[in-house]
């Protein structure tokens, strides 16, 4: 999509800045859902880990979804924020309006839009203000917390979601770092035992 690359140290830094911006300036709270309506991008991963760091959960949804399917996902997942691609912005805005989600709670994953801020905008603003980085949200055992809702396409009815626990995402990421020997590129960001992300 964007042909961009970031290393793991920068991923950690961007996640800290983005989660702090969402918490301090937009009111993201532990347990809130952020629906991502977009194709894959390096910013997708930044957004996922930033939301998890703030104690939220991500709902991943197909970029080929209809307005009705998006509205159904917004309702089922109790979404408070939407992150979308520029070419899907109108679908996201229309579904959000019908679901009473304000324009201020919709962001672009990448690119530009005349009425929406991008993830990069939030990161840059947070960095430029010099505001402190928020602590990692620690609410309860992350084996019990939903970290990601993976929605089906809805080809046989309304889209349904499978819930992945936060600790499962951390463990998969940590195991992946061992396989690909990426530990030398970053600080130990996610404990291998699945305990709360620090």
Secondary structure, 3 states (H helix, E strand, C coil): CCCCCCCHHHHHHHHHHHHHHHHHHHCCCCCCEEEEECCCCHHHHHHHHHHHHCCCEEEEECCCCCHHHHHHHHHHCCEEEEEECHHHHHHHHHHHHHCCCCHHHEEECCCCCCCCEEHHHHHHHHHHHCCCCCCCCCCCCCCCCEEEEEECCCCCCCCCEEEEEHHHHHHHHHHHHHHCCCHHHCCCCCCCCCCCCC
